[in-house]
Amino acid sequence: MKKRVKRQRFYKFKLSGGFSAAIETAKFISKLANLYKKNKLIRDLSVQIVSPVKSHDFLEEIKRIFYWVQKNVRYVRDIVGVETLQIPLVTLPPNYGDIGIGAGDCDDQVLLLASMLLSIGVRNMYARIVTYSAQDKEYKHIYLIVVQGGKVYSLDPIAKDKPFGYEVKYYSKQDIKI
């Protein structure tokens, strides 16, 4: 009889704060996305979402998955005083798998989106962490950047009313390879 291994649903961080905390989170997102890209549910759902797209139209596949996450996952902030990162299976809506809640903050949605895109072969992807003013003492937001066909595209699924490629003007940024 196989022993069932219980997977961790959430990762709680005790971060030092400041700029290094967001960089640490982005690197962990990269690690988890590269793990969950192989998950059967993530892969099957991603393939299902892009199946209507013409073969080899990779940009359209990226758009389809981006809009799916933007439409189906609600933005919810972390627990007060606790930086958490939930696995992509938790961020999925409840009708996909058995632990999904259909919600997460920006880092949770970036992890889900990155896992889905990696599962269909998207390679040139970065987690972009940004500040919005010179007074910011830490990075304020994280979203994905994808390089496709020599062009750079911003994927910010929490900007619910904004189109694919939309990016708020930032003061400073750092890109972490996924």
NUSE-105298 format. One line per 2 residues: number of its first residue (from 0); their letters; for each residue x, y, z of N, C-alpha, C, O. Coordinates in steps of 0.2 Angstrom, whole numbers, plus 5000, padded with zeros to 4 digits. Atoms other than C-alpha are relative to their C-alpha. Layout:
N
NUM	A	X:Y:Z:X:Y:Z:X:Y:Z:X:Y:Z | ...
//
This chain:
178
0	MK	5004:4994:5000:5000:5000:5000:5004:5006:5000:5009:5007:5004 | 4996:4994:5001:5007:5017:4995:4998:5005:5006:4992:5005:5007
2	KR	5002:4995:4995:5008:5030:5009:4999:5007:4996:5003:5009:4992 | 5001:4994:5003:5000:5046:5004:5003:5006:5003:5003:5006:5009
4	VK	4997:4995:4997:5010:5061:5006:4996:5007:5000:4993:5008:4995 | 5004:4994:4999:5001:5077:5012:5004:5006:4997:5010:5007:5000
6	RQ	4997:4994:5003:5006:5092:5001:4998:5006:5004:4993:5007:5007 | 5001:4994:4997:5008:5109:5009:4996:5004:4996:4997:5005:4990
8	RF	5004:4995:5004:4994:5121:5003:5002:5007:5000:5001:5010:4995 | 4998:4993:5000:5001:5137:5009:5007:5000:5003:5009:4996:5007
10	YK	4993:4999:4997:5019:5143:5013:4999:5007:5003:4998:5012:5000 | 5000:4993:4997:5020:5157:5026:5007:5002:5001:5012:4998:5003
12	FK	4993:4997:5000:5035:5168:5026:5001:5005:5006:4996:5009:5008 | 4998:4995:4995:5043:5177:5040:5006:5004:4996:5012:5002:4997
14	LS	4995:4996:5004:5052:5190:5029:5003:5006:5004:5000:5009:5008 | 4997:4994:4997:5064:5203:5034:4997:5007:4998:4998:5012:5001
16	GG	5002:4994:5003:5055:5216:5024:5004:5003:4995:5010:5001:4994 | 4995:4997:5005:5062:5228:5012:5000:4997:4993:4996:4992:4992
18	FS	5000:5003:5007:5067:5224:4994:5002:4993:5000:5000:4990:4995 | 4997:5007:5000:5076:5208:4998:4994:4995:5001:4994:4989:4999
20	AA	5006:5005:4999:5059:5200:5004:4996:4999:4994:4995:4993:4993 | 5003:5001:5007:5051:5202:4987:5004:4996:4996:5001:4992:4992
22	IE	4995:5004:5005:5066:5195:4978:5000:4993:5002:4999:4989:4998 | 5001:5007:4997:5065:5180:4990:4994:4997:4998:4994:4991:4996
24	TA	5006:5002:5002:5047:5178:4986:5000:4998:4993:4997:4993:4991 | 5000:5002:5007:5049:5179:4967:5004:4994:4998:5003:4990:4994
26	KF	4996:5006:5001:5063:5166:4968:4996:4994:5002:4997:4989:4998 | 5004:5006:4998:5052:5154:4977:4994:4999:4996:4993:4993:4994
28	IS	5005:5001:5005:5038:5157:4965:5003:4997:4994:5000:4992:4991 | 4997:5004:5006:5050:5152:4951:5001:4993:5002:5000:4988:4997
30	KL	4999:5007:4998:5054:5136:4960:4994:4996:5000:4994:4991:4998 | 5007:5003:4999:5036:5132:4964:4997:4999:4993:4994:4994:4991
32	AN	5002:5000:5007:5031:5136:4946:5003:4994:4996:4999:4991:4992 | 4996:5005:5004:5044:5124:4939:4998:4993:5003:4999:4988:4999
34	LY	5003:5006:4997:5037:5111:4951:4993:4998:4997:4992:4993:4995 | 5007:5001:5002:5019:5113:4947:4998:5000:4993:4993:4998:4991
36	KK	5001:5001:5007:5021:5114:4928:4999:4993:4998:4996:4992:4993 | 5001:5007:5001:5021:5095:4929:4994:4997:5003:4993:4991:5002
38	NK	5006:5003:4996:5005:5093:4939:4995:4999:4994:4994:5003:4990 | 5005:5002:5005:4992:5084:4929:4994:5005:4999:4992:5006:4993
40	LI	5005:4995:5000:4978:5096:4933:5002:5006:4997:4998:5009:4993 | 4997:4994:5003:4988:5111:4929:5001:4999:4992:4999:5003:4988
42	RD	4998:5001:5007:4994:5104:4912:4993:4999:4996:4992:5002:4991 | 5007:5001:5004:4976:5097:4907:4996:5006:4999:4993:5007:4994
44	LS	5004:4994:5001:4967:5113:4911:5003:5005:4995:5000:5008:4991 | 4997:4996:5004:4980:5123:4902:4999:4998:4993:4998:5002:4988
46	VQ	5001:5003:5007:4979:5112:4886:4993:5001:4998:4991:5003:4993 | 5007:4999:5002:4960:5113:4887:4999:5007:4999:4995:5009:4994
48	IV	5001:4993:5001:4960:5132:4888:5003:5002:4993:5000:5006:4990 | 4997:4998:5006:4972:5134:4873:4998:4995:4994:4999:4997:4988
50	SP	5002:5004:5005:4964:5120:4863:4996:5003:4994:4997:5001:4988 | 5003:4997:5006:4953:5131:4852:5005:5005:4996:5003:5007:4990
52	VK	4995:4996:5003:4969:5141:4847:5003:4997:4994:5005:4991:4995 | 4996:5003:5006:4977:5138:4830:5007:4998:5002:5010:5001:5006
54	SH	4993:5003:4998:4993:5127:4832:5005:5005:4998:5005:5009:4993 | 4994:4996:5001:5009:5137:4834:4998:5007:5001:5003:5011:4999
56	DF	5001:4993:4999:5000:5153:4838:5001:5001:5008:4997:5002:5012 | 4998:5000:4992:5010:5154:4855:4997:5007:5003:4996:5006:5009
58	LE	5003:4994:4997:5005:5172:4858:4993:5000:5002:4991:5002:5007 | 5007:5001:4999:4987:5168:4857:4999:4995:5006:4994:4996:5010
60	EI	5001:5004:4994:4989:5154:4869:5002:5003:5007:4998:5002:5011 | 4998:4996:4994:4998:5165:4882:4994:5005:5002:4992:5005:5007
62	KR	5006:4996:4999:4983:5177:4880:4994:4996:5003:4991:4999:5008 | 5006:5004:4998:4970:5164:4882:5001:4998:5008:4996:4998:5011
64	IF	4999:5002:4993:4978:5158:4898:5000:5006:5005:4997:5005:5010 | 5001:4994:4996:4980:5175:4905:4993:5002:5001:4991:5004:5007
66	YW	5007:4998:4999:4962:5180:4902:4996:4995:5004:4992:4997:5008 | 5004:5005:4995:4956:5164:4910:5002:5001:5007:4997:5001:5011
68	VQ	4998:4999:4993:4966:5167:4926:4997:5007:5002:4994:5008:5007 | 5003:4993:4999:4960:5186:4925:4993:4999:5002:4990:5003:5006
70	KN	5007:5000:4999:4942:5181:4924:4998:4995:5005:4993:4996:5009 | 5002:5006:4996:4942:5165:4935:5003:5001:5007:5000:4997:5012
72	VR	4996:5000:4994:4953:5170:4950:4999:5007:5003:5001:5012:5000 | 5002:4993:4997:4947:5184:4962:5006:5002:5004:5010:4998:5007
74	YV	4994:4997:4995:4960:5195:4971:4998:5001:5007:4992:5004:5008 | 5002:5000:4993:4960:5193:4989:5007:5001:5004:5012:4997:5002
76	RD	4994:4999:4996:4974:5200:5001:5002:4995:5004:4998:4991:5006 | 4997:5005:4995:4985:5190:5012:4997:5001:5007:4994:5007:5008
78	IV	5002:5000:4993:4981:5187:5030:5004:5006:5003:5010:5007:5002 | 4996:4994:4997:4985:5203:5040:5006:4998:5004:5006:4994:5008
80	GV	4994:5001:4997:5003:5203:5045:5004:4993:4999:5009:4992:5001 | 4997:5006:5002:5007:5186:5037:5000:5000:4992:4995:5000:4989
82	ET	4999:5000:5008:5015:5185:5019:4999:4992:4999:5003:4988:5001 | 5001:5007:5002:5008:5168:5012:5001:5000:4992:5000:5004:4989
84	LQ	5000:5002:5007:5010:5160:4995:4997:4993:5000:4999:4988:5003 | 5004:5007:5000:4998:5146:4991:5002:4997:4993:5003:5000:4988
86	IP	4998:5004:5006:5001:5132:4979:4995:5002:4994:4989:5004:4996 | 5005:4999:5005:4992:5134:4962:4994:4996:5000:4989:4999:4998
88	LV	5006:5004:5000:4980:5120:4965:4995:5004:5005:4989:5003:5004 | 5004:4997:4996:4973:5131:4979:4997:5006:4997:4991:5008:4998
90	TL	5002:4994:5004:4972:5147:4968:4994:4998:4995:4990:5003:4993 | 5005:5002:5005:4962:5137:4955:4992:5001:5003:4992:5000:5009
92	PP	5006:5000:4998:4943:5139:4956:4998:4994:5003:5000:4988:5001 | 5002:5006:4997:4934:5126:4966:4997:4995:4996:4998:4989:4997
94	NY	5002:5005:5005:4927:5117:4951:5005:4997:4996:5004:4993:4992 | 4995:5004:5003:4944:5112:4946:5005:4997:5006:5008:5001:5009
96	GD	4997:5003:4995:4951:5100:4958:4996:5000:5007:4991:5002:5007 | 5003:5001:4994:4947:5097:4976:5002:5005:5006:4999:5005:5011
98	IG	4998:4995:4994:4956:5111:4986:5000:5007:4997:5002:5012:5001 | 5000:4993:5002:4953:5126:4975:4996:5005:5003:4990:5003:5005
100	IG	5004:4995:4997:4947:5142:4982:4998:5006:4995:4994:5010:4997 | 5002:4995:5005:4947:5153:4966:5002:5007:5002:4999:5012:5000
102	AG	4998:4994:4997:4956:5167:4975:5007:5000:5002:5010:4995:5004 | 4993:4999:4998:4973:5174:4979:5003:5007:4999:5000:5011:4995
104	DC	4997:4993:5001:4984:5190:4980:5004:4999:4994:5004:4994:4990 | 4996:5000:5006:4996:5195:4966:5005:4994:5000:5006:4992:4994
106	DD	4995:5005:5001:5010:5183:4970:4997:4993:4999:5000:4989:4996 | 5004:5006:5001:4997:5168:4971:4998:4999:4993:4999:4994:4990
108	QV	5003:5000:5007:4990:5173:4954:5006:4999:4995:5006:4996:4990 | 4994:5000:5004:5008:5175:4947:5002:4993:5000:5004:4990:4994
110	LL	4998:5007:4999:5012:5157:4953:4996:4996:4996:4998:4991:4992 | 5005:5004:5004:4996:5150:4945:5002:5001:4993:5002:4996:4989
112	LA	4999:4998:5007:4999:5159:4929:5006:4997:4997:5007:4995:4991 | 4994:5002:5003:5017:5155:4927:5000:4992:5000:5003:4989:4995
114	SM	5000:5007:5001:5014:5136:4931:4996:4998:4994:4998:4993:4991 | 5004:5001:5006:5000:5136:4918:5004:5001:4993:5004:4997:4989
116	LL	4997:4999:5006:5011:5144:4905:5006:4996:4999:5008:4993:4993 | 4995:5005:5000:5026:5133:4909:4998:4993:4997:5001:4990:4994
118	SI	5003:5006:5001:5015:5118:4907:4999:4999:4992:4998:4994:4990 | 5001:5001:5008:5012:5122:4888:5006:5003:4997:5006:5004:4991
120	GV	4994:4998:5004:5030:5127:4884:5002:5007:5000:5007:5008:4996 | 4998:4993:5000:5031:5145:4887:5007:5001:5004:5007:4999:5010
122	RN	4993:5001:4997:5050:5148:4891:5002:5007:5003:5004:5007:5009 | 4997:4993:4998:5055:5167:4892:4995:5004:5004:4991:5008:5002
124	MY	5004:4997:4996:5046:5172:4907:5003:5003:5007:5008:5000:5009 | 4997:4996:4994:5050:5184:4922:4995:5002:5005:4989:5004:5003
126	AR	5004:4996:4994:5042:5189:4939:5003:5007:5000:5009:5008:5002 | 4998:4993:4999:5043:5208:4939:4997:5002:5006:4991:5002:5008
128	IV	5002:4997:4993:5043:5216:4956:5001:5008:4999:5007:5009:4996 | 5000:4993:5001:5040:5235:4956:4999:5004:5006:4996:5002:5011
130	TY	5002:4994:4996:5039:5251:4966:4997:5005:4996:4998:5005:4990 | 5004:4995:5003:5028:5265:4962:5003:5007:5001:5000:5012:4998
132	SA	4997:4993:4998:5038:5280:4970:5007:4999:5003:5009:4994:5006 | 4993:5000:4996:5055:5285:4977:4999:4998:5007:5004:4996:5010
134	QD	5001:5001:4993:5048:5284:4994:4998:4993:5002:4999:4991:5008 | 5001:5007:4999:5044:5265:4993:5006:4997:5003:5011:4998:5001
136	KE	4995:5004:4996:5054:5255:5006:5000:4993:4998:5005:4989:5000 | 5001:5007:5002:5049:5239:4998:4997:4999:4993:4993:5004:4991
138	YK	5004:5001:5006:5043:5232:4982:4992:4999:5001:4991:4996:5006 | 5007:4999:4999:5024:5235:4980:4996:4995:4997:4990:4993:4999
140	HI	5004:5004:5004:5018:5223:4967:5004:4995:4996:5010:4996:4995 | 4996:5005:5004:5023:5207:4957:4995:4998:4994:4989:4997:4996
142	YL	5004:5002:5005:5016:5202:4940:5005:4996:4995:5011:4997:4996 | 4996:5003:5005:5023:5192:4925:5002:5004:4994:4998:5008:4992
144	IV	4998:4998:5006:5033:5197:4910:5002:4994:4996:5005:4990:4998 | 4998:5005:5004:5034:5186:4895:5003:5003:4993:5000:5008:4991
146	VQ	4997:4998:5006:5045:5188:4880:4998:4995:4995:5000:4989:4995 | 5003:5004:5005:5037:5181:4864:5001:5003:4993:4999:5009:4992
148	GG	4999:4997:5007:5043:5184:4846:5004:5006:5000:5003:5011:4996 | 4995:4994:4999:5056:5197:4852:4996:5006:5003:4999:5011:5004
150	KV	5004:4994:4996:5042:5208:4861:4999:4998:5007:4998:4992:5009 | 5002:5001:4993:5039:5210:4879:4993:5002:5002:4991:5007:5000
152	YS	5007:4999:4999:5022:5208:4886:4999:4999:5008:5002:4995:5011 | 5001:5000:4993:5016:5212:4904:4993:4996:5001:4988:4997:4997
154	LD	5006:5003:4998:5003:5200:4912:4999:5001:5007:5002:4998:5012 | 5002:4998:4993:4995:5207:4927:4993:4998:5001:4988:5002:5000
156	PI	5007:5003:5000:4980:5196:4931:4995:5003:5005:4989:5003:5005 | 5004:4997:4995:4974:5206:4946:4997:5007:4997:4993:5010:5000
158	AK	5003:4994:5003:4971:5221:4935:4994:4998:4995:4994:4997:4989 | 5005:5004:5003:4954:5214:4931:4996:5004:4994:4994:5000:4989
160	DK	5003:4996:5005:4948:5228:4919:5005:5002:4995:5003:5006:4990 | 4995:4997:5005:4964:5230:4909:5002:4994:4995:5001:4988:4997
162	PF	4999:5005:5005:4969:5221:4893:5007:4997:5001:5011:4999:5005 | 4994:5003:5001:4983:5209:4890:5006:5005:4998:5005:5009:4993
164	GY	4994:4995:5001:5000:5219:4890:5000:5006:5004:5005:5010:5004 | 5000:4994:4996:4994:5232:4901:5005:5000:5006:5006:4995:5010
166	EV	4995:4999:4994:5007:5239:4914:4999:5007:5003:5000:5012:4999 | 5000:4993:4996:5005:5253:4927:5007:5002:4999:5012:4999:5000
168	KY	4993:4997:5000:5020:5265:4926:5003:4999:5007:5000:5001:5012 | 4997:5001:4994:5032:5260:4939:5006:5005:5001:5008:5008:4996
170	YS	4994:4996:4998:5047:5269:4948:5006:4996:4999:5011:4998:4995 | 4994:5004:5001:5059:5255:4949:4997:4992:4999:4992:4991:5001
172	KQ	5002:5007:5001:5058:5236:4944:5006:4995:5001:5012:4998:5000 | 4995:5005:5000:5068:5220:4946:4996:4994:4997:4991:4992:4999
174	DI	5003:5006:5003:5064:5205:4935:5004:4993:5002:5010:4993:5002 | 4997:5006:4998:5067:5187:4941:4998:4995:4996:4992:4994:4994
176	KI	5002:5005:5005:5068:5173:4929:4996:4994:5003:4998:4992:5008 | 5004:5005:4998:5055:5160:4930:5003:4993:4997:5000:4988:4998
//
